[in-house]
Amino acid sequence: MNVLHRHPAVGPAAALRGPEGYDTQLTLPLALGSLLNPINSSMIAVALVPIGLAFGAPPTQTVWLVTALYLVTAVAQPVVGRVVDLVGPRRPYLAGTALVGLAGLLGAFAPTFGVLVLARALLGLGTCAAYPAAMFLVRRTTDRSGEGRSTAAVLTVLAVTNQVVMIVGPTLGGLLVGLGGWRAIFLVNVPLAAACLVLGGLRLPRVPGADLDVGDDAAAHRFIDLRGLAGNRPLLLTYVRVLLTATATYAFMFGDVQWLEQSRGLSEAGAGMLMLPTSVVAVVVASATGRRAPVRPALVIGSVALLLGGAVLAVVQPDSPTWVLVLAGVGIGGMQGLAGLANQKALARQADTGSVGAASGLLRTFMYVGALVSTAAIAVLYAHGPTTAGLHDLALAMVACAALVLVLTLVDRSLRPRPATATVRPTLTSGETRS
């Protein structure tokens, strides 16, 4: 049996709690911490060309700036998530954000290309803790008070934050490169990490992990219960949908930006600005539907939007009107706004209580495996540069991903609406506060 052991109060501060038990003061540090990964994943898109020129590195080498972060994140995310399960969210969150600040300094002053790749790898490791910490606390609220409005609200905030940053990242990266050169996209991590450390230190509660009762659960002897996760078919389908969605999204983000810069002739800032409508759509859709939209309809509509966006991208030309490019981005943004939150909602109710950190870490792992697949596809299809023919092939791959997401959603019976059940609040014998 999986049980949560609660520690007595460790400090005098009182929590500000929402109507259903969620501590509203947690939202800002959790959202800020969870954006560190997508912001570093997306800003690099517009900096690959100037970094290559600075170090004399061809595209086959600069791609390692993308791959290093994704590889480290994909491997470390479930491990760090399991650490969150075992020791609670506070210490992993603070340690990870501190590492992000140090990695940002290393990258900003990197003397060689190899050191820059190392900085990207450390960024990947440092950004692994915040998302599992957030999902741990969200699931804890769900177990305590039911899947109510406060839980949906914080999931919406996390989804909107991540979607905004991932799509706005190229725009922000372009502005930073224009103002301070490519090193600015590393240096920006220092104030962000400092803010996370201050807010996390002040607001994150000292709560223990979800300990397993070793007397009747053999999974307690495994650091990550892969056998148990493999037996959870609904969760596995969620992971596959995340992988496919990420493959298409990152293919668009990295492939389209490079094509805009080198085939359409836009500057880094111009290419970033042309990605902005995608971000706006993602934010509006996620904000408008996050608290109310059921998982299954959101995934169906999102996959159709991605399919249409990819179809438009498959016919664009270097001299196509700007509105055609914006239209393709709108489809991608619609998918981001709907699917990102829908998959998080699905995981929040599909994962076992004692392994929600590891399960949420694996969700991020599948997302970054999809990113790795997209970078590999870009390397093959852009072997002779970001040509229009290569972009069209990339768009067709996005269409195929959208079609598979649609099929997997329609056949997944676990996504059908569940009948409403009465909420039973457990009686707490001791409080939990921040230090």
C-alpha positions in Angstrom: 0.0 0.0 0.0 1.3 3.5 -0.8 0.9 5.9 2.1 1.7 9.5 2.7 3.4 10.2 6.1 2.9 13.8 7.3 5.4 15.5 9.5 4.3 17.9 12.2 4.6 21.7 11.7 8.2 22.9 11.4 7.7 26.6 11.6 5.3 29.4 12.6 4.3 30.5 9.1 0.7 29.8 8.2 -0.2 28.7 4.7 -2.6 30.7 2.5 -4.8 28.0 1.2 -7.4 28.0 -1.6 -10.9 26.8 -1.1 -9.9 23.2 -1.7 -6.6 22.9 0.2 -4.1 24.2 -2.4 -1.5 26.7 -1.1 -1.8 29.6 -3.5 1.6 30.9 -2.5 3.2 27.8 -4.3 2.0 28.8 -7.7 4.7 31.5 -8.5 7.8 29.4 -7.5 6.4 26.3 -9.2 5.5 28.1 -12.4 8.8 30.0 -12.5 10.8 26.8 -11.8 9.0 24.8 -14.4 9.7 27.4 -17.1 13.5 27.1 -16.8 13.6 24.0 -19.0 11.4 25.2 -21.9 13.0 28.6 -22.0 16.4 27.1 -22.4 15.1 24.6 -24.9 13.5 27.2 -27.1 15.8 30.3 -26.9 18.7 28.3 -28.3 16.8 28.0 -31.7 17.7 31.5 -32.8 21.3 31.4 -31.4 22.6 28.3 -33.3 23.7 30.3 -36.3 25.6 33.1 -34.4 27.1 30.6 -32.1 28.3 28.5 -35.0 29.9 31.7 -36.6 31.5 32.6 -33.3 33.2 29.2 -32.8 33.6 28.2 -36.4 31.2 25.3 -35.8 29.1 23.8 -38.6 25.4 22.9 -38.1 26.5 19.2 -37.5 28.3 20.5 -34.4 25.9 23.2 -33.2 23.1 20.7 -33.0 24.9 19.3 -29.9 23.8 22.4 -28.1 20.3 21.1 -28.5 21.0 17.4 -28.1 23.1 17.8 -24.9 20.3 19.4 -23.0 17.7 16.9 -24.3 19.8 13.8 -23.6 20.6 14.8 -20.1 17.0 15.8 -19.4 15.6 12.6 -20.9 17.8 10.4 -18.7 17.8 12.4 -15.5 14.2 13.6 -15.4 12.6 10.3 -14.0 15.5 9.8 -11.6 15.1 13.3 -10.2 11.4 12.8 -10.1 11.8 9.7 -8.0 14.1 11.7 -5.7 11.2 14.1 -5.3 8.9 11.1 -4.4 11.3 10.0 -1.8 12.5 13.2 -0.1 9.8 15.7 -1.0 9.9 18.6 -3.4 11.8 21.3 -1.5 15.5 20.1 -1.6 15.5 18.9 -5.2 13.9 22.1 -6.4 16.4 24.4 -4.6 19.4 22.3 -5.6 18.3 22.2 -9.3 17.7 25.9 -9.6 21.0 26.6 -8.0 22.7 24.5 -10.7 20.8 26.4 -13.4 22.3 29.6 -12.2 25.8 28.2 -12.2 25.4 26.6 -15.6 24.1 30.0 -16.9 27.3 31.7 -15.8 29.5 28.9 -17.3 27.7 29.3 -20.6 27.9 33.1 -20.6 31.7 33.0 -20.2 32.4 29.8 -22.1 35.8 30.1 -23.8 35.3 27.1 -26.1 32.5 25.3 -27.9 33.0 22.2 -25.7 32.5 24.2 -22.5 29.3 25.6 -24.0 28.0 22.1 -24.7 28.9 21.2 -21.0 26.9 24.3 -19.8 23.9 23.1 -21.8 24.1 19.6 -20.3 24.2 21.1 -16.8 21.2 23.3 -17.6 19.4 20.1 -18.6 20.2 18.5 -15.3 19.4 21.5 -13.2 16.0 22.0 -14.8 14.8 18.4 -14.0 13.4 19.0 -10.5 10.9 21.8 -10.8 8.2 20.0 -12.8 8.1 16.8 -10.7 8.0 19.0 -7.6 5.0 20.8 -9.0 3.2 17.6 -10.0 4.0 16.1 -6.6 2.3 19.0 -4.8 -0.6 19.0 -7.3 -1.3 15.3 -6.8 -1.0 15.8 -3.0 -3.8 18.3 -3.2 -5.9 16.0 -5.4 -5.5 13.1 -2.9 -6.4 15.4 0.0 -9.4 17.3 -1.4 -10.4 15.8 -4.8 -9.8 17.0 -8.3 -11.4 20.4 -7.8 -11.0 23.8 -9.2 -7.8 24.8 -7.4 -6.0 21.7 -8.8 -7.2 22.5 -12.4 -6.2 26.1 -11.9 -2.6 25.4 -11.0 -2.3 22.9 -13.9 -3.6 25.6 -16.2 -1.0 28.0 -14.9 1.8 25.5 -15.4 0.6 24.6 -18.8 0.2 28.2 -19.9 3.6 29.1 -18.5 5.3 26.3 -20.3 3.5 26.8 -23.6 4.1 30.5 -23.6 7.8 30.2 -22.8 8.4 27.4 -25.3 6.9 29.4 -28.1 7.9 32.9 -27.0 11.4 31.5 -26.3 12.6 32.1 -29.9 11.2 35.6 -29.8 12.9 36.3 -26.5 16.1 34.7 -27.6 16.1 36.8 -30.8 15.8 40.0 -28.7 18.5 38.9 -26.3 20.9 38.0 -29.1 20.1 41.3 -30.7 20.8 43.3 -27.5 23.7 41.4 -26.0 24.9 38.7 -28.3 24.3 34.9 -28.0 25.9 34.8 -24.5 22.9 36.8 -23.2 20.7 33.7 -23.5 22.9 31.9 -21.0 23.3 34.9 -18.7 19.5 35.3 -18.3 19.5 32.1 -16.3 21.2 33.8 -13.4 18.4 36.2 -12.4 15.8 33.5 -13.1 17.6 31.0 -10.9 18.0 33.6 -8.1 14.3 34.3 -8.2 13.5 30.6 -7.9 15.9 30.2 -5.0 14.4 33.1 -3.1 10.7 32.2 -3.8 11.4 28.5 -3.3 13.2 29.0 0.0 10.4 31.2 1.3 7.3 29.3 0.0 8.0 25.7 -0.7 6.8 23.5 2.3 9.0 21.0 4.1 6.9 18.0 3.4 8.2 14.4 3.2 8.0 12.1 0.2 5.4 9.4 -0.3 7.0 6.5 1.5 6.1 3.0 0.4 4.9 0.4 2.9 7.6 -2.2 2.3 5.6 -4.9 4.0 3.1 -5.3 1.1 4.6 -3.6 -1.9 7.6 -5.1 -3.7 7.9 -1.9 -5.7 9.3 -0.3 -2.6 12.6 -2.1 -3.3 12.9 -0.5 -6.7 14.1 3.0 -7.2 11.8 3.5 -10.2 9.1 0.9 -10.6 9.3 0.5 -14.4 7.3 -2.8 -14.2 4.4 -1.0 -12.5 4.6 1.9 -15.0 4.6 -0.6 -17.9 1.4 -2.2 -16.6 -0.4 1.2 -16.6 -1.7 1.2 -20.2 -3.5 4.6 -20.0 -0.3 6.2 -18.7 1.7 4.6 -21.5 -0.7 5.9 -24.1 -0.3 9.4 -22.6 3.5 9.1 -22.9 3.3 8.1 -26.5 1.0 11.1 -27.3 3.4 13.4 -25.5 6.3 11.9 -27.6 4.4 12.4 -30.9 3.2 15.9 -30.0 6.7 17.0 -28.9 8.3 15.6 -32.1 5.9 17.7 -34.2 6.2 20.8 -32.0 10.0 20.9 -31.8 10.3 20.1 -35.5 8.3 23.2 -36.2 10.2 25.3 -33.6 13.7 24.4 -34.8 13.0 23.6 -38.4 10.8 26.6 -39.2 13.1 29.1 -37.5 16.1 27.9 -39.4 14.2 28.0 -42.7 12.9 31.5 -41.9 16.5 32.7 -41.3 18.3 31.1 -44.2 15.7 30.5 -46.9 13.4 33.4 -46.3 16.2 35.7 -45.3 14.9 37.0 -41.9 17.0 38.1 -39.0 17.1 36.2 -35.7 14.7 38.8 -34.2 12.5 38.7 -37.3 12.2 34.9 -37.2 11.4 35.0 -33.5 8.7 37.6 -34.0 7.1 35.5 -36.7 6.7 32.8 -34.1 4.8 35.1 -31.8 1.3 34.4 -33.2 1.8 30.7 -32.3 2.5 31.7 -28.7 -0.5 34.0 -28.5 -2.8 31.2 -29.8 -1.3 28.7 -27.3 -1.9 31.1 -24.4 -5.4 32.1 -25.3 -6.5 28.5 -26.0 -4.9 27.1 -22.8 -6.3 30.0 -20.6 -9.8 29.7 -22.1 -10.1 25.9 -21.9 -7.7 24.8 -19.2 -10.1 24.6 -16.3 -13.1 23.2 -18.1 -12.2 21.3 -21.3 -12.3 17.5 -20.8 -9.1 15.7 -21.8 -10.4 13.7 -24.8 -12.1 16.5 -26.8 -9.1 18.7 -26.1 -6.7 16.1 -27.6 -9.0 15.4 -30.6 -9.3 19.1 -31.5 -5.6 19.7 -30.8 -4.5 16.9 -33.1 -6.8 18.2 -35.9 -5.3 21.7 -35.5 -1.8 20.3 -35.7 -2.7 18.3 -38.8 -4.0 21.4 -40.5 -1.0 23.5 -39.5 1.4 20.9 -40.8 -0.6 20.7 -44.1 -0.3 24.4 -44.6 3.5 24.3 -43.8 3.9 21.6 -46.4 3.0 24.0 -49.2 4.7 27.3 -48.2 7.4 28.9 -50.4 10.1 31.4 -49.6 7.9 34.2 -51.1 4.6 33.0 -49.6 2.6 35.8 -47.9 3.2 36.2 -44.2 -0.3 35.3 -43.3 0.2 31.8 -44.7 3.1 31.3 -42.3 1.1 32.7 -39.5 -1.8 30.3 -40.3 0.5 27.3 -40.0 1.7 28.6 -36.6 -1.9 29.0 -35.5 -2.5 25.3 -35.9 0.7 24.5 -34.0 -0.3 26.9 -31.2 -3.8 25.4 -31.0 -2.2 22.0 -30.4 0.1 23.3 -27.8 -2.6 25.1 -25.9 -4.9 22.1 -25.9 -2.7 19.0 -25.7 -0.1 20.2 -23.3 -2.6 20.7 -20.5 -4.7 17.7 -21.5 -1.8 15.4 -21.1 -0.9 16.8 -17.8 -4.4 16.3 -16.6 -4.4 12.7 -17.8 -1.1 12.0 -16.0 -2.4 13.6 -12.7 -5.2 11.1 -12.5 -3.4 8.1 -14.1 -0.2 8.0 -12.0 0.0 6.1 -8.7 0.2 8.3 -5.7 3.6 7.0 -4.5 5.3 7.5 -7.9 3.8 10.7 -9.3 7.2 12.4 -9.3 8.8 9.6 -11.3 5.8 9.4 -13.6 5.8 13.2 -14.3 9.6 12.9 -14.8 9.0 10.2 -17.4 6.4 12.4 -19.1 9.2 15.0 -19.6 11.5 12.3 -20.7 9.1 11.3 -23.5 8.8 14.9 -24.4 12.5 15.3 -24.8 12.8 12.0 -26.6 10.4 13.6 -29.1 12.6 16.6 -29.3 15.6 14.4 -30.0 13.7 12.6 -32.8 12.8 16.0 -34.3 16.5 17.2 -34.2 17.5 13.9 -35.8 14.9 14.4 -38.5 16.0 18.0 -39.1 19.7 16.9 -39.4 18.7 14.4 -42.1 16.2 16.6 -44.0 18.4 19.7 -43.7 21.6 17.8 -44.7 22.1 20.4 -47.5 20.8 23.3 -45.5 17.3 24.4 -44.5 15.8 24.1 -47.9 12.1 24.5 -48.8 11.9 20.9 -49.9 13.3 19.8 -46.5 10.8 22.0 -44.7 8.0 20.3 -46.7 9.2 16.8 -45.7 9.4 18.0 -42.1 5.8 19.2 -42.3 4.6 15.9 -43.7 6.2 14.2 -40.7 4.3 16.6 -38.4 1.1 15.6 -40.2 1.8 11.9 -39.6 2.4 12.6 -35.9 -0.9 14.5 -35.7 -2.8 11.6 -37.3 -1.2 9.1 -34.8 -2.2 11.3 -31.8 -5.7 11.5 -33.1 -5.9 7.7 -33.5 -4.4 7.0 -30.0 -6.8 9.5 -28.5 -9.9 7.9 -30.1 -9.0 4.4 -29.0 -8.1 5.3 -25.4 -11.2 4.5 -23.3 -9.6 5.8 -20.1 -10.1 9.4 -21.5 -13.8 9.1 -21.5 -15.5 11.4 -18.8 -15.8 9.8 -15.4 -18.9 10.1 -13.3 -18.8 12.6 -10.6 -18.0 11.3 -7.1 -18.4 12.8 -3.7 -15.2 14.4 -2.2 -14.1 13.2 1.1 -11.6 15.3 2.9 -9.2 13.5 5.2 -8.7 14.7 8.7 -5.2 16.1 9.3 -3.8 15.6 12.7 -0.8 17.9 12.2 -0.1 20.9 10.0 2.6 21.4 7.4 4.1 24.8 6.9 7.1 26.4 5.4 10.1 27.2 7.4 
